[in-house]
Amino acid sequence: MATPDAAVETVSRLKDLLDWYDGDGRMRYGDSAEDVVHDNGRRAGFATRAVVSYAEHTGLLNDHNDEYPATAIADLLGDLRHLADSLGLDYAELDHRGQDHYVSELHDES
């Protein structure tokens, strides 16, 4: 997968990359290596939007705070566990399903 050309050390820097992650603005679902890289970059962008929104809503990103992306992602994952609990869902099962999707998308096996 393509990655940013510089270290992403803050959530605000991650937010600045939203256009970069959008690629050409559409999923290609093609078989070429270029299409797979592009689409996985878009998928990372979808998650970027979730992390940035979460950081803004929780105070991890505001006028006085700009956390590391790892902190925002870890906190979001913890809160997703709370959400799964509140809905009576098995987070471990959801995580396993997500891992399966991730692996198949890495190699365009979807």
Biopython code that builds the backbone (N, CA, C, O; Angstrom):
import numpy as np
from Bio.PDB.StructureBuilder import StructureBuilder

atoms = [
    (1, "MET", "N", (0.834, -1.177, 0.000)),
    (1, "MET", "CA", (0.000, 0.000, 0.000)),
    (1, "MET", "C", (0.878, 1.239, 0.000)),
    (1, "MET", "O", (1.921, 1.263, 0.653)),
    (2, "ALA", "N", (0.474, 2.238, -0.708)),
    (2, "ALA", "CA", (1.181, 3.510, -0.693)),
    (2, "ALA", "C", (1.081, 4.113, 0.697)),
    (2, "ALA", "O", (0.076, 3.943, 1.387)),
    (3, "THR", "N", (2.115, 4.808, 1.100)),
    (3, "THR", "CA", (2.139, 5.451, 2.402)),
    (3, "THR", "C", (2.534, 6.906, 2.241)),
    (3, "THR", "O", (3.146, 7.279, 1.240)),
    (4, "PRO", "N", (2.187, 7.730, 3.219)),
    (4, "PRO", "CA", (2.599, 9.137, 3.142)),
    (4, "PRO", "C", (4.113, 9.246, 3.010)),
    (4, "PRO", "O", (4.849, 8.371, 3.468)),
    (5, "ASP", "N", (4.574, 10.325, 2.380)),
    (5, "ASP", "CA", (6.002, 10.498, 2.129)),
    (5, "ASP", "C", (6.762, 11.043, 3.333)),
    (5, "ASP", "O", (7.987, 11.157, 3.278)),
    (6, "ALA", "N", (6.073, 11.380, 4.413)),
    (6, "ALA", "CA", (6.716, 11.871, 5.626)),
    (6, "ALA", "C", (6.004, 11.274, 6.833)),
    (6, "ALA", "O", (4.857, 10.837, 6.740)),
    (7, "ALA", "N", (6.696, 11.261, 7.957)),
    (7, "ALA", "CA", (6.115, 10.714, 9.181)),
    (7, "ALA", "C", (4.839, 11.469, 9.540)),
    (7, "ALA", "O", (4.752, 12.685, 9.370)),
    (8, "VAL", "N", (3.873, 10.741, 10.029)),
    (8, "VAL", "CA", (2.613, 11.332, 10.466)),
    (8, "VAL", "C", (2.602, 11.248, 11.982)),
    (8, "VAL", "O", (2.276, 10.214, 12.564)),
    (9, "GLU", "N", (2.964, 12.353, 12.605)),
    (9, "GLU", "CA", (3.176, 12.357, 14.053)),
    (9, "GLU", "C", (2.032, 12.970, 14.846)),
    (9, "GLU", "O", (2.029, 12.893, 16.074)),
    (10, "THR", "N", (1.061, 13.578, 14.171)),
    (10, "THR", "CA", (-0.068, 14.179, 14.874)),
    (10, "THR", "C", (-1.356, 13.905, 14.107)),
    (10, "THR", "O", (-1.342, 13.645, 12.904)),
    (11, "VAL", "N", (-2.466, 13.971, 14.830)),
    (11, "VAL", "CA", (-3.758, 13.771, 14.182)),
    (11, "VAL", "C", (-4.025, 14.892, 13.173)),
    (11, "VAL", "O", (-4.647, 14.651, 12.138)),
    (12, "SER", "N", (-3.563, 16.111, 13.461)),
    (12, "SER", "CA", (-3.792, 17.189, 12.487)),
    (12, "SER", "C", (-3.060, 16.912, 11.187)),
    (12, "SER", "O", (-3.566, 17.238, 10.113)),
    (13, "ARG", "N", (-1.878, 16.317, 11.266)),
    (13, "ARG", "CA", (-1.150, 15.942, 10.043)),
    (13, "ARG", "C", (-1.909, 14.841, 9.315)),
    (13, "ARG", "O", (-1.982, 14.846, 8.086)),
    (14, "LEU", "N", (-2.472, 13.901, 10.061)),
    (14, "LEU", "CA", (-3.297, 12.860, 9.455)),
    (14, "LEU", "C", (-4.493, 13.491, 8.740)),
    (14, "LEU", "O", (-4.833, 13.092, 7.626)),
    (15, "LYS", "N", (-5.120, 14.463, 9.371)),
    (15, "LYS", "CA", (-6.254, 15.165, 8.760)),
    (15, "LYS", "C", (-5.830, 15.847, 7.461)),
    (15, "LYS", "O", (-6.581, 15.864, 6.487)),
    (16, "ASP", "N", (-4.628, 16.406, 7.455)),
    (16, "ASP", "CA", (-4.117, 17.070, 6.250)),
    (16, "ASP", "C", (-3.957, 16.110, 5.077)),
    (16, "ASP", "O", (-3.896, 16.542, 3.926)),
    (17, "LEU", "N", (-3.890, 14.814, 5.359)),
    (17, "LEU", "CA", (-3.671, 13.813, 4.313)),
    (17, "LEU", "C", (-4.966, 13.242, 3.727)),
    (17, "LEU", "O", (-4.918, 12.354, 2.876)),
    (18, "LEU", "N", (-6.111, 13.738, 4.170)),
    (18, "LEU", "CA", (-7.372, 13.166, 3.687)),
    (18, "LEU", "C", (-7.477, 13.192, 2.166)),
    (18, "LEU", "O", (-7.909, 12.207, 1.567)),
    (19, "ASP", "N", (-7.097, 14.279, 1.537)),
    (19, "ASP", "CA", (-7.150, 14.333, 0.072)),
    (19, "ASP", "C", (-6.184, 13.331, -0.548)),
    (19, "ASP", "O", (-6.498, 12.704, -1.560)),
    (20, "TRP", "N", (-5.019, 13.181, 0.053)),
    (20, "TRP", "CA", (-4.019, 12.224, -0.448)),
    (20, "TRP", "C", (-4.598, 10.811, -0.414)),
    (20, "TRP", "O", (-4.457, 10.052, -1.373)),
    (21, "TYR", "N", (-5.253, 10.462, 0.703)),
    (21, "TYR", "CA", (-5.841, 9.130, 0.822)),
    (21, "TYR", "C", (-7.015, 8.926, -0.138)),
    (21, "TYR", "O", (-7.322, 7.789, -0.497)),
    (22, "ASP", "N", (-7.672, 10.001, -0.555)),
    (22, "ASP", "CA", (-8.804, 9.868, -1.466)),
    (22, "ASP", "C", (-8.397, 9.396, -2.854)),
    (22, "ASP", "O", (-9.242, 8.926, -3.616)),
    (23, "GLY", "N", (-7.129, 9.513, -3.192)),
    (23, "GLY", "CA", (-6.690, 9.087, -4.524)),
    (23, "GLY", "C", (-7.468, 9.838, -5.589)),
    (23, "GLY", "O", (-7.563, 11.065, -5.550)),
    (24, "ASP", "N", (-8.019, 9.105, -6.533)),
    (24, "ASP", "CA", (-8.793, 9.757, -7.591)),
    (24, "ASP", "C", (-10.276, 9.871, -7.225)),
    (24, "ASP", "O", (-11.105, 10.218, -8.066)),
    (25, "GLY", "N", (-10.601, 9.577, -5.964)),
    (25, "GLY", "CA", (-11.961, 9.789, -5.483)),
    (25, "GLY", "C", (-12.937, 8.650, -5.705)),
    (25, "GLY", "O", (-14.128, 8.786, -5.426)),
    (26, "ARG", "N", (-12.442, 7.531, -6.203)),
    (26, "ARG", "CA", (-13.346, 6.400, -6.422)),
    (26, "ARG", "C", (-12.579, 5.100, -6.206)),
    (26, "ARG", "O", (-11.357, 5.051, -6.353)),
    (27, "MET", "N", (-13.308, 4.061, -5.860)),
    (27, "MET", "CA", (-12.719, 2.733, -5.771)),
    (27, "MET", "C", (-12.627, 2.170, -7.184)),
    (27, "MET", "O", (-13.519, 2.385, -8.005)),
    (28, "ARG", "N", (-11.567, 1.464, -7.457)),
    (28, "ARG", "CA", (-11.380, 0.900, -8.799)),
    (28, "ARG", "C", (-11.790, -0.570, -8.872)),
    (28, "ARG", "O", (-12.326, -1.007, -9.890)),
    (29, "TYR", "N", (-11.550, -1.329, -7.820)),
    (29, "TYR", "CA", (-11.865, -2.755, -7.788)),
    (29, "TYR", "C", (-11.265, -3.499, -8.978)),
    (29, "TYR", "O", (-11.851, -4.457, -9.482)),
    (30, "GLY", "N", (-10.099, -3.051, -9.418)),
    (30, "GLY", "CA", (-9.426, -3.703, -10.532)),
    (30, "GLY", "C", (-8.472, -4.775, -10.063)),
    (30, "GLY", "O", (-8.246, -4.947, -8.865)),
    (31, "ASP", "N", (-7.913, -5.497, -11.023)),
    (31, "ASP", "CA", (-7.001, -6.596, -10.719)),
    (31, "ASP", "C", (-5.533, -6.193, -10.726)),
    (31, "ASP", "O", (-4.685, -6.947, -10.250)),
    (32, "SER", "N", (-5.223, -5.023, -11.255)),
    (32, "SER", "CA", (-3.813, -4.639, -11.355)),
    (32, "SER", "C", (-3.262, -4.271, -9.984)),
    (32, "SER", "O", (-4.005, -3.871, -9.088)),
    (33, "ALA", "N", (-1.955, -4.412, -9.837)),
    (33, "ALA", "CA", (-1.297, -4.051, -8.580)),
    (33, "ALA", "C", (-1.553, -2.582, -8.250)),
    (33, "ALA", "O", (-1.744, -2.236, -7.084)),
    (34, "GLU", "N", (-1.558, -1.722, -9.255)),
    (34, "GLU", "CA", (-1.812, -0.296, -9.053)),
    (34, "GLU", "C", (-3.220, -0.062, -8.495)),
    (34, "GLU", "O", (-3.411, 0.763, -7.602)),
    (35, "ASP", "N", (-4.199, -0.793, -9.028)),
    (35, "ASP", "CA", (-5.568, -0.655, -8.542)),
    (35, "ASP", "C", (-5.698, -1.123, -7.094)),
    (35, "ASP", "O", (-6.384, -0.487, -6.294)),
    (36, "VAL", "N", (-5.051, -2.216, -6.763)),
    (36, "VAL", "CA", (-5.112, -2.742, -5.394)),
    (36, "VAL", "C", (-4.481, -1.743, -4.426)),
    (36, "VAL", "O", (-5.044, -1.477, -3.364)),
    (37, "VAL", "N", (-3.325, -1.188, -4.776)),
    (37, "VAL", "CA", (-2.667, -0.194, -3.928)),
    (37, "VAL", "C", (-3.564, 1.033, -3.762)),
    (37, "VAL", "O", (-3.740, 1.540, -2.654)),
    (38, "HIS", "N", (-4.123, 1.500, -4.867)),
    (38, "HIS", "CA", (-5.015, 2.653, -4.820)),
    (38, "HIS", "C", (-6.204, 2.395, -3.905)),
    (38, "HIS", "O", (-6.498, 3.212, -3.032)),
    (39, "ASP", "N", (-6.890, 1.273, -4.092)),
    (39, "ASP", "CA", (-8.086, 0.979, -3.315)),
    (39, "ASP", "C", (-7.769, 0.800, -1.830)),
    (39, "ASP", "O", (-8.553, 1.218, -0.979)),
    (40, "ASN", "N", (-6.633, 0.188, -1.513)),
    (40, "ASN", "CA", (-6.268, 0.034, -0.109)),
    (40, "ASN", "C", (-5.898, 1.384, 0.506)),
    (40, "ASN", "O", (-6.119, 1.596, 1.698)),
    (41, "GLY", "N", (-5.349, 2.281, -0.276)),
    (41, "GLY", "CA", (-5.119, 3.643, 0.194)),
    (41, "GLY", "C", (-6.438, 4.343, 0.495)),
    (41, "GLY", "O", (-6.556, 5.057, 1.491)),
    (42, "ARG", "N", (-7.426, 4.138, -0.368)),
    (42, "ARG", "CA", (-8.763, 4.700, -0.124)),
    (42, "ARG", "C", (-9.362, 4.125, 1.157)),
    (42, "ARG", "O", (-9.973, 4.850, 1.942)),
    (43, "ARG", "N", (-9.186, 2.828, 1.362)),
    (43, "ARG", "CA", (-9.706, 2.210, 2.588)),
    (43, "ARG", "C", (-9.040, 2.823, 3.820)),
    (43, "ARG", "O", (-9.700, 3.075, 4.828)),
    (44, "ALA", "N", (-7.745, 3.059, 3.733)),
    (44, "ALA", "CA", (-7.043, 3.736, 4.833)),
    (44, "ALA", "C", (-7.620, 5.131, 5.038)),
    (44, "ALA", "O", (-7.717, 5.609, 6.168)),
    (45, "GLY", "N", (-8.000, 5.776, 3.951)),
    (45, "GLY", "CA", (-8.623, 7.095, 4.045)),
    (45, "GLY", "C", (-9.965, 7.059, 4.744)),
    (45, "GLY", "O", (-10.294, 7.972, 5.501)),
    (46, "PHE", "N", (-10.752, 6.010, 4.501)),
    (46, "PHE", "CA", (-12.035, 5.877, 5.192)),
    (46, "PHE", "C", (-11.794, 5.816, 6.706)),
    (46, "PHE", "O", (-12.488, 6.466, 7.488)),
    (47, "ALA", "N", (-10.795, 5.022, 7.094)),
    (47, "ALA", "CA", (-10.459, 4.904, 8.514)),
    (47, "ALA", "C", (-9.887, 6.219, 9.049)),
    (47, "ALA", "O", (-10.124, 6.578, 10.203)),
    (48, "THR", "N", (-9.137, 6.933, 8.211)),
    (48, "THR", "CA", (-8.597, 8.231, 8.627)),
    (48, "THR", "C", (-9.722, 9.174, 9.008)),
    (48, "THR", "O", (-9.629, 9.879, 10.013)),
    (49, "ARG", "N", (-10.775, 9.191, 8.221)),
    (49, "ARG", "CA", (-11.913, 10.058, 8.533)),
    (49, "ARG", "C", (-12.516, 9.687, 9.884)),
    (49, "ARG", "O", (-12.884, 10.571, 10.657)),
    (50, "ALA", "N", (-12.622, 8.415, 10.174)),
    (50, "ALA", "CA", (-13.168, 7.977, 11.459)),
    (50, "ALA", "C", (-12.255, 8.398, 12.614)),
    (50, "ALA", "O", (-12.735, 8.875, 13.642)),
    (51, "VAL", "N", (-10.953, 8.224, 12.447)),
    (51, "VAL", "CA", (-10.001, 8.573, 13.509)),
    (51, "VAL", "C", (-10.003, 10.080, 13.756)),
    (51, "VAL", "O", (-10.019, 10.518, 14.907)),
    (52, "VAL", "N", (-9.987, 10.869, 12.695)),
    (52, "VAL", "CA", (-9.988, 12.333, 12.843)),
    (52, "VAL", "C", (-11.282, 12.792, 13.523)),
    (52, "VAL", "O", (-11.241, 13.605, 14.446)),
    (53, "SER", "N", (-12.413, 12.283, 13.079)),
    (53, "SER", "CA", (-13.686, 12.658, 13.691)),
    (53, "SER", "C", (-13.699, 12.284, 15.167)),
    (53, "SER", "O", (-14.108, 13.082, 16.010)),
    (54, "TYR", "N", (-13.256, 11.081, 15.479)),
    (54, "TYR", "CA", (-13.189, 10.621, 16.867)),
    (54, "TYR", "C", (-12.289, 11.545, 17.687)),
    (54, "TYR", "O", (-12.651, 11.950, 18.791)),
    (55, "ALA", "N", (-11.125, 11.874, 17.149)),
    (55, "ALA", "CA", (-10.185, 12.736, 17.868)),
    (55, "ALA", "C", (-10.788, 14.110, 18.127)),
    (55, "ALA", "O", (-10.608, 14.675, 19.206)),
    (56, "GLU", "N", (-11.496, 14.645, 17.152)),
    (56, "GLU", "CA", (-12.124, 15.953, 17.325)),
    (56, "GLU", "C", (-13.233, 15.899, 18.380)),
    (56, "GLU", "O", (-13.374, 16.828, 19.174)),
    (57, "HIS", "N", (-14.007, 14.838, 18.393)),
    (57, "HIS", "CA", (-15.119, 14.719, 19.335)),
    (57, "HIS", "C", (-14.663, 14.411, 20.758)),
    (57, "HIS", "O", (-15.374, 14.734, 21.709)),
    (58, "THR", "N", (-13.517, 13.806, 20.923)),
    (58, "THR", "CA", (-13.042, 13.432, 22.262)),
    (58, "THR", "C", (-12.025, 14.406, 22.835)),
    (58, "THR", "O", (-11.610, 14.257, 23.985)),
    (59, "GLY", "N", (-11.621, 15.391, 22.062)),
    (59, "GLY", "CA", (-10.642, 16.353, 22.555)),
    (59, "GLY", "C", (-9.198, 15.959, 22.298)),
    (59, "GLY", "O", (-8.278, 16.634, 22.759)),
    (60, "LEU", "N", (-8.995, 14.882, 21.573)),
    (60, "LEU", "CA", (-7.627, 14.504, 21.215)),
    (60, "LEU", "C", (-7.063, 15.423, 20.139)),
    (60, "LEU", "O", (-5.849, 15.508, 19.954)),
    (61, "LEU", "N", (-7.955, 16.109, 19.432)),
    (61, "LEU", "CA", (-7.558, 17.116, 18.451)),
    (61, "LEU", "C", (-8.439, 18.340, 18.649)),
    (61, "LEU", "O", (-9.643, 18.308, 18.391)),
    (62, "ASN", "N", (-7.824, 19.407, 19.105)),
    (62, "ASN", "CA", (-8.516, 20.685, 19.256)),
    (62, "ASN", "C", (-7.462, 21.791, 19.270)),
    (62, "ASN", "O", (-6.299, 21.545, 18.952)),
    (63, "ASP", "N", (-7.863, 22.989, 19.631)),
    (63, "ASP", "CA", (-6.931, 24.120, 19.619)),
    (63, "ASP", "C", (-5.787, 23.970, 20.617)),
    (63, "ASP", "O", (-4.765, 24.644, 20.494)),
    (64, "HIS", "N", (-5.954, 23.087, 21.607)),
    (64, "HIS", "CA", (-4.954, 22.930, 22.661)),
    (64, "HIS", "C", (-4.289, 21.564, 22.683)),
    (64, "HIS", "O", (-3.360, 21.342, 23.461)),
    (65, "ASN", "N", (-4.743, 20.657, 21.853)),
    (65, "ASN", "CA", (-4.246, 19.284, 21.894)),
    (65, "ASN", "C", (-4.193, 18.712, 20.484)),
    (65, "ASN", "O", (-5.090, 18.932, 19.670)),
    (66, "ASP", "N", (-3.130, 17.978, 20.216)),
    (66, "ASP", "CA", (-2.957, 17.336, 18.906)),
    (66, "ASP", "C", (-2.186, 16.041, 19.142)),
    (66, "ASP", "O", (-0.960, 16.001, 19.040)),
    (67, "GLU", "N", (-2.926, 14.997, 19.456)),
    (67, "GLU", "CA", (-2.327, 13.723, 19.860)),
    (67, "GLU", "C", (-1.649, 12.985, 18.716)),
    (67, "GLU", "O", (-1.818, 13.309, 17.540)),
    (68, "TYR", "N", (-0.882, 11.987, 19.106)),
    (68, "TYR", "CA", (-0.300, 11.050, 18.148)),
    (68, "TYR", "C", (-1.431, 10.228, 17.533)),
    (68, "TYR", "O", (-2.391, 9.897, 18.229)),
    (69, "PRO", "N", (-1.342, 9.895, 16.257)),
    (69, "PRO", "CA", (-2.363, 9.030, 15.660)),
    (69, "PRO", "C", (-2.510, 7.700, 16.409)),
    (69, "PRO", "O", (-3.622, 7.188, 16.544)),
    (70, "ALA", "N", (-1.412, 7.146, 16.891)),
    (70, "ALA", "CA", (-1.490, 5.866, 17.609)),
    (70, "ALA", "C", (-2.377, 5.975, 18.843)),
    (70, "ALA", "O", (-3.111, 5.039, 19.161)),
    (71, "THR", "N", (-2.318, 7.089, 19.531)),
    (71, "THR", "CA", (-3.163, 7.293, 20.710)),
    (71, "THR", "C", (-4.630, 7.343, 20.316)),
    (71, "THR", "O", (-5.467, 6.693, 20.943)),
    (72, "ALA", "N", (-4.945, 8.110, 19.279)),
    (72, "ALA", "CA", (-6.333, 8.218, 18.832)),
    (72, "ALA", "C", (-6.871, 6.871, 18.351)),
    (72, "ALA", "O", (-8.009, 6.511, 18.651)),
    (73, "ILE", "N", (-6.053, 6.131, 17.606)),
    (73, "ILE", "CA", (-6.487, 4.823, 17.099)),
    (73, "ILE", "C", (-6.717, 3.859, 18.259)),
    (73, "ILE", "O", (-7.729, 3.159, 18.283)),
    (74, "ALA", "N", (-5.794, 3.810, 19.220)),
    (74, "ALA", "CA", (-5.937, 2.909, 20.364)),
    (74, "ALA", "C", (-7.181, 3.258, 21.178)),
    (74, "ALA", "O", (-7.926, 2.365, 21.583)),
    (75, "ASP", "N", (-7.412, 4.549, 21.421)),
    (75, "ASP", "CA", (-8.599, 4.962, 22.168)),
    (75, "ASP", "C", (-9.872, 4.601, 21.414)),
    (75, "ASP", "O", (-10.841, 4.137, 22.015)),
    (76, "LEU", "N", (-9.874, 4.810, 20.101)),
    (76, "LEU", "CA", (-11.038, 4.458, 19.292)),
    (76, "LEU", "C", (-11.299, 2.953, 19.352)),
    (76, "LEU", "O", (-12.447, 2.529, 19.485)),
    (77, "LEU", "N", (-10.262, 2.162, 19.256)),
    (77, "LEU", "CA", (-10.440, 0.706, 19.339)),
    (77, "LEU", "C", (-11.034, 0.298, 20.682)),
    (77, "LEU", "O", (-11.903, -0.572, 20.742)),
    (78, "GLY", "N", (-10.568, 0.924, 21.753)),
    (78, "GLY", "CA", (-11.132, 0.635, 23.072)),
    (78, "GLY", "C", (-12.608, 0.994, 23.131)),
    (78, "GLY", "O", (-13.419, 0.233, 23.660)),
    (79, "ASP", "N", (-12.956, 2.163, 22.584)),
    (79, "ASP", "CA", (-14.357, 2.565, 22.601)),
    (79, "ASP", "C", (-15.213, 1.710, 21.675)),
    (79, "ASP", "O", (-16.400, 1.519, 21.943)),
    (80, "LEU", "N", (-14.642, 1.195, 20.599)),
    (80, "LEU", "CA", (-15.378, 0.249, 19.762)),
    (80, "LEU", "C", (-15.698, -1.025, 20.537)),
    (80, "LEU", "O", (-16.747, -1.633, 20.324)),
    (81, "ARG", "N", (-14.807, -1.430, 21.427)),
    (81, "ARG", "CA", (-15.094, -2.575, 22.292)),
    (81, "ARG", "C", (-16.297, -2.264, 23.192)),
    (81, "ARG", "O", (-17.181, -3.102, 23.371)),
    (82, "HIS", "N", (-16.319, -1.042, 23.759)),
    (82, "HIS", "CA", (-17.462, -0.651, 24.586)),
    (82, "HIS", "C", (-18.750, -0.660, 23.762)),
    (82, "HIS", "O", (-19.792, -1.103, 24.247)),
    (83, "LEU", "N", (-18.685, -0.180, 22.538)),
    (83, "LEU", "CA", (-19.858, -0.179, 21.669)),
    (83, "LEU", "C", (-20.332, -1.610, 21.404)),
    (83, "LEU", "O", (-21.524, -1.901, 21.497)),
    (84, "ALA", "N", (-19.401, -2.489, 21.077)),
    (84, "ALA", "CA", (-19.775, -3.886, 20.824)),
    (84, "ALA", "C", (-20.442, -4.484, 22.061)),
    (84, "ALA", "O", (-21.458, -5.170, 21.948)),
    (85, "ASP", "N", (-19.876, -4.227, 23.241)),
    (85, "ASP", "CA", (-20.482, -4.721, 24.479)),
    (85, "ASP", "C", (-21.909, -4.214, 24.629)),
    (85, "ASP", "O", (-22.817, -4.978, 24.958)),
    (86, "SER", "N", (-22.103, -2.913, 24.385)),
    (86, "SER", "CA", (-23.426, -2.324, 24.589)),
    (86, "SER", "C", (-24.458, -2.877, 23.610)),
    (86, "SER", "O", (-25.657, -2.850, 23.883)),
    (87, "LEU", "N", (-23.988, -3.378, 22.472)),
    (87, "LEU", "CA", (-24.885, -3.960, 21.475)),
    (87, "LEU", "C", (-24.987, -5.479, 21.575)),
    (87, "LEU", "O", (-25.704, -6.117, 20.804)),
    (88, "GLY", "N", (-24.262, -6.047, 22.532)),
    (88, "GLY", "CA", (-24.287, -7.495, 22.702)),
    (88, "GLY", "C", (-23.537, -8.240, 21.613)),
    (88, "GLY", "O", (-23.852, -9.392, 21.314)),
    (89, "LEU", "N", (-22.541, -7.584, 21.017)),
    (89, "LEU", "CA", (-21.757, -8.196, 19.949)),
    (89, "LEU", "C", (-20.425, -8.692, 20.488)),
    (89, "LEU", "O", (-19.898, -8.144, 21.456)),
    (90, "ASP", "N", (-19.888, -9.720, 19.866)),
    (90, "ASP", "CA", (-18.602, -10.300, 20.249)),
    (90, "ASP", "C", (-17.493, -9.562, 19.511)),
    (90, "ASP", "O", (-17.280, -9.780, 18.318)),
    (91, "TYR", "N", (-16.790, -8.692, 20.222)),
    (91, "TYR", "CA", (-15.754, -7.889, 19.585)),
    (91, "TYR", "C", (-14.672, -8.766, 18.961)),
    (91, "TYR", "O", (-14.193, -8.467, 17.867)),
    (92, "ALA", "N", (-14.284, -9.833, 19.635)),
    (92, "ALA", "CA", (-13.235, -10.710, 19.099)),
    (92, "ALA", "C", (-13.663, -11.284, 17.748)),
    (92, "ALA", "O", (-12.848, -11.381, 16.830)),
    (93, "GLU", "N", (-14.926, -11.663, 17.622)),
    (93, "GLU", "CA", (-15.435, -12.179, 16.349)),
    (93, "GLU", "C", (-15.419, -11.092, 15.285)),
    (93, "GLU", "O", (-15.030, -11.345, 14.145)),
    (94, "LEU", "N", (-15.838, -9.890, 15.647)),
    (94, "LEU", "CA", (-15.813, -8.773, 14.702)),
    (94, "LEU", "C", (-14.386, -8.460, 14.268)),
    (94, "LEU", "O", (-14.130, -8.192, 13.094)),
    (95, "ASP", "N", (-13.467, -8.495, 15.215)),
    (95, "ASP", "CA", (-12.064, -8.242, 14.902)),
    (95, "ASP", "C", (-11.520, -9.314, 13.958)),
    (95, "ASP", "O", (-10.776, -9.006, 13.027)),
    (96, "HIS", "N", (-11.888, -10.557, 14.199)),
    (96, "HIS", "CA", (-11.460, -11.658, 13.319)),
    (96, "HIS", "C", (-12.006, -11.460, 11.902)),
    (96, "HIS", "O", (-11.284, -11.644, 10.922)),
    (97, "ARG", "N", (-13.269, -11.088, 11.801)),
    (97, "ARG", "CA", (-13.866, -10.826, 10.483)),
    (97, "ARG", "C", (-13.159, -9.663, 9.791)),
    (97, "ARG", "O", (-12.891, -9.716, 8.591)),
    (98, "GLY", "N", (-12.863, -8.617, 10.554)),
    (98, "GLY", "CA", (-12.139, -7.478, 9.997)),
    (98, "GLY", "C", (-10.760, -7.874, 9.499)),
    (98, "GLY", "O", (-10.325, -7.419, 8.441)),
    (99, "GLN", "N", (-10.075, -8.713, 10.251)),
    (99, "GLN", "CA", (-8.759, -9.205, 9.836)),
    (99, "GLN", "C", (-8.864, -9.989, 8.535)),
    (99, "GLN", "O", (-8.022, -9.841, 7.649)),
    (100, "ASP", "N", (-9.891, -10.819, 8.417)),
    (100, "ASP", "CA", (-10.093, -11.585, 7.180)),
    (100, "ASP", "C", (-10.316, -10.646, 5.982)),
    (100, "ASP", "O", (-9.762, -10.862, 4.904)),
    (101, "HIS", "N", (-11.125, -9.614, 6.187)),
    (101, "HIS", "CA", (-11.362, -8.646, 5.107)),
    (101, "HIS", "C", (-10.056, -7.958, 4.728)),
    (101, "HIS", "O", (-9.732, -7.826, 3.548)),
    (102, "TYR", "N", (-9.314, -7.524, 5.733)),
    (102, "TYR", "CA", (-8.047, -6.823, 5.508)),
    (102, "TYR", "C", (-7.079, -7.680, 4.692)),
    (102, "TYR", "O", (-6.495, -7.206, 3.717)),
    (103, "VAL", "N", (-6.914, -8.920, 5.085)),
    (103, "VAL", "CA", (-5.965, -9.803, 4.395)),
    (103, "VAL", "C", (-6.399, -10.037, 2.949)),
    (103, "VAL", "O", (-5.570, -10.004, 2.040)),
    (104, "SER", "N", (-7.688, -10.272, 2.733)),
    (104, "SER", "CA", (-8.131, -10.519, 1.358)),
    (104, "SER", "C", (-8.002, -9.245, 0.521)),
    (104, "SER", "O", (-7.700, -9.334, -0.670)),
    (105, "GLU", "N", (-8.218, -8.076, 1.100)),
    (105, "GLU", "CA", (-8.090, -6.828, 0.353)),
    (105, "GLU", "C", (-6.638, -6.507, 0.033)),
    (105, "GLU", "O", (-6.351, -5.886, -0.990)),
    (106, "LEU", "N", (-5.726, -6.920, 0.894)),
    (106, "LEU", "CA", (-4.306, -6.694, 0.619)),
    (106, "LEU", "C", (-3.883, -7.343, -0.689)),
    (106, "LEU", "O", (-3.028, -6.827, -1.410)),
    (107, "HIS", "N", (-4.492, -8.472, -0.979)),
    (107, "HIS", "CA", (-4.105, -9.255, -2.156)),
    (107, "HIS", "C", (-5.214, -9.321, -3.196)),
    (107, "HIS", "O", (-5.173, -10.132, -4.121)),
    (108, "ASP", "N", (-6.210, -8.447, -3.026)),
    (108, "ASP", "CA", (-7.350, -8.388, -3.944)),
    (108, "ASP", "C", (-7.994, -9.758, -4.125)),
    (108, "ASP", "O", (-8.193, -10.227, -5.246)),
    (109, "GLU", "N", (-8.313, -10.385, -2.998)),
    (109, "GLU", "CA", (-8.984, -11.679, -3.026)),
    (109, "GLU", "C", (-10.453, -11.542, -2.661)),
    (109, "GLU", "O", (-11.119, -12.532, -2.358)),
    (110, "SER", "N", (-10.966, -10.294, -2.691)),
    (110, "SER", "CA", (-12.365, -10.091, -2.267)),
    (110, "SER", "C", (-13.343, -10.539, -3.328)),
    (110, "SER", "O", (-14.555, -10.438, -3.134)),
]
sb = StructureBuilder()
sb.init_structure("model")
sb.init_model(0)
sb.init_chain("A")
sb.init_seg("    ")
for serial, (resi, resn, name, xyz) in enumerate(atoms, 1):
    if name == "N":
        sb.init_residue(resn, " ", resi, " ")
    sb.init_atom(name, np.array(xyz, "f"), 0.0, 1.0, " ", f" {name:<3s}", serial, name[0])
structure = sb.get_structure()
